[in-house]
């Protein structure tokens, strides 16, 4: 066993969207921002169920001053493609409010940026995967707010891939980076509000933190079952389908295989020049991985790895989201490519996300164990069994911080 599912009291899982109230909606209706000077960490996905953006809603509150805006990686407008491409500070063209980039010469708000704020409100869409950097922008904001005496409210949002399943390797502290600051699994099964509690309380940040909770959310819900709109949170997660496969397919960023960046199906496609699509898909389908079918695919990325070169590979079609194990699947895909074309398979070399020494696959996986195991020819199913002890140890830690 390498995937753990928390018990859930129930909820609609038959395809009918539930009436889940977002943390931002509850906060804005509560009056808790009345009379406050507010800083707001957001990006284009920070909308309510009616697609109203939190910036516009806070700016319209009588008696509330929207004093500063902050943007995470990919920019306040989520328009910057790549890692290690920083964004500049700016000013909101309509509101005249400063927009501070937290993926620039600083990764956390400075004293000058926080000066005069009563509250720092964070409303970011996480995607349920340890390496997604928005949660570390949140952690950095908590640290800065504690140092400078600013209270923080995190607006909770649904985990778009559900809050039951926990899967994959747990990060070892020696491999911490901006794509993994804390020892949590690759698929963590928590909301961003629950992660804020975990980071703040379990790992000693100690900020003055409040979570504006979700209403009516079940841990079994995927984003489309929660009634929350999917707005692209970062350039290469255009759909919920891409988010569902992301916890495993993001590992391909640590290889020289294309993970589908530069196509219309990022993280659903995998391939490289010279690969026989039918043979690869056949080998993967023979593994009978739960909830997944592999279709032979040919594609040509327009940017990123193998840009402008025809690639052979496969597309993942998730046939059963609740049975699907994305991290196991990602490991199986890497193993299948190694077997199909051992002379072509290679690990990506540094730098990656400002790590200039350690291998990208190691900081993505959270240790060097996955790389070493695949180099030794071990099967993905055996690797998944290796994850179980750390997952079992993490579960009671996780449970202490669950809100739903």
C-alpha positions, 0 to 999 in steps of 0.5 A, spaced: 500 500 500 502 506 498 496 511 498 492 513 504 485 515 504 482 519 510 475 517 512 470 522 510 463 523 512 460 523 506 458 528 501 455 529 493 460 525 489 455 523 483 457 528 479 453 533 482 456 540 484 455 541 491 454 548 494 461 549 497 462 556 500 469 559 499 473 562 504 474 568 501 466 569 500 465 567 508 471 573 510 468 578 505 461 577 508 463 577 515 465 584 516 472 582 519 476 587 514 472 593 516 476 599 518 483 595 516 489 596 512 489 590 508 495 587 504 492 581 499 496 575 496 493 573 490 493 571 482 488 570 477 485 564 480 483 568 486 475 568 484 469 567 488 464 562 485 461 568 481 468 569 478 469 576 482 476 577 483 478 578 491 482 584 489 475 588 486 471 585 492 476 588 497 477 594 494 469 595 494 469 594 501 467 601 505 471 603 510 477 598 508 483 600 505 486 595 500 494 598 501 498 593 497 498 587 493 503 581 492 503 576 487 507 569 487 511 565 482 508 566 475 506 573 477 500 577 479 497 576 472 500 568 472 503 570 465 510 568 466 511 561 463 518 558 466 521 557 473 527 562 475 524 567 471 522 573 476 517 578 475 518 585 477 514 590 482 509 594 479 502 598 480 495 596 479 493 600 473 486 601 475 487 602 483 494 605 483 496 600 489 503 597 489 503 590 486 509 587 490 512 580 486 514 575 491 518 571 486 523 577 485 529 579 488 525 577 495 521 571 496 517 574 502 514 581 504 519 586 506 518 590 512 517 596 507 512 592 504 508 590 510 509 597 513 502 600 515 498 594 514 493 591 519 492 584 516 495 580 510 490 576 507 492 570 502 487 567 497 491 563 493 489 556 489 493 550 491 493 544 487 494 538 492 502 537 490 508 538 495 512 542 489 507 547 488 510 553 490 504 558 492 504 554 499 511 556 500 510 563 498 504 563 503 509 560 508 514 566 507 509 571 508 507 567 515 514 568 517 515 575 515 508 577 518 510 574 525 517 578 524 513 584 523 507 583 527 502 583 522 496 578 522 494 573 517 488 571 514 488 565 509 482 564 505 481 557 504 480 553 498 478 546 496 484 542 494 482 541 487 484 533 487 480 532 493 482 531 500 482 524 502 488 521 498 495 521 500 501 518 496 508 519 494 515 520 498 515 524 504 520 530 503 527 529 507 529 535 510 536 535 507 533 536 500 528 542 502 528 547 497 523 552 494 519 546 491 519 543 498 520 546 504 517 541 509 517 534 510 510 532 507 508 527 501 508 529 494 500 528 494 498 531 501 491 531 501 490 538 505 487 544 503 491 551 503 488 553 509 490 546 513 497 547 510 497 554 513 496 551 520 501 545 519 506 550 517 505 555 522 504 550 528 508 544 526 514 547 523 514 553 528 513 559 524 508 562 529 504 567 526 498 570 528 494 566 523 486 565 522 483 561 517 477 563 513 474 556 512 470 553 507 463 551 508 460 545 506 466 542 503 467 534 503 474 531 503 471 527 497 470 532 492 474 534 486 474 541 484 468 540 479 464 537 485 465 543 489 462 548 485 468 552 485 470 554 478 477 552 475 481 558 473 488 557 471 492 558 477 499 557 473 500 557 465 501 550 465 495 547 469 490 549 464 485 544 466 483 540 472 485 534 468 492 537 468 492 538 476 489 530 477 495 528 473 500 533 476 503 530 482 506 524 478 507 527 472 511 533 475 517 528 476 518 528 469 521 535 470 527 532 473 528 528 466 530 530 459 523 527 457 518 532 455 512 533 460 508 536 455 510 543 456 509 547 450 503 543 448 495 544 449 496 538 454 501 539 459 503 534 464 498 529 460 503 528 455 510 525 456 515 523 450 521 524 447 524 524 440 525 517 437 520 513 442 515 508 439 508 511 441 505 504 441 510 500 444 511 505 450 503 505 451 503 498 450 508 497 456 504 501 460 497 499 459 500 492 461 502 494 468 494 495 469 495 501 473 489 503 477 484 508 474 489 510 468 489 508 460 495 510 456 494 512 449 500 512 444 501 519 442 505 524 437 506 531 439 511 537 437 512 542 443 513 549 441 517 551 447 521 548 453 524 541 452 525 538 445 521 544 442 520 544 435 522 536 434 517 531 433 516 526 439 513 519 441 510 518 447 503 517 450 497 521 453 494 519 460 487 518 460 484 518 467 479 513 467 477 513 474 480 519 478 479 516 485 482 509 483 488 513 480 495 514 483 498 519 480 505 518 483 505 511 482 503 513 475 509 518 474 514 513 477 511 507 472 512 512 466 519 514 468 521 506 468 517 505 462 521 510 458 528 507 461 526 500 459 524 502 452 530 507 450 535 506 455 540 510 451 536 516 451 533 517 458 537 522 462 536 526 468 536 533 467 542 537 470 542 543 475 540 548 475 533 548 477 529 552 481 535 556 484 538 549 486 545 549 482 548 543 485 542 538 487 539 534 481 532 536 479 529 530 480 532 529 487 528 536 490 522 534 486 522 527 489 524 530 496 530 525 496 535 521 492 531 515 493 527 515 487 533 516 482 537 511 485 531 506 485 530 507 478 537 507 476 537 500 479 532 498 475 527 497 480 519 497 479 514 502 480 510 498 485 516 496 489 518 504 490 511 505 492 511 500 497 518 504 500 513 510 501 509 507 506 513 507 512 514 515 512 506 516 509 504 512 516 508 517 520 506 523 517 498 521 517 497 523 525 501 529 524 496 531 518 490 529 522 492 534 527 491 540 522 485 538 518 479 542 518 474 538 515 
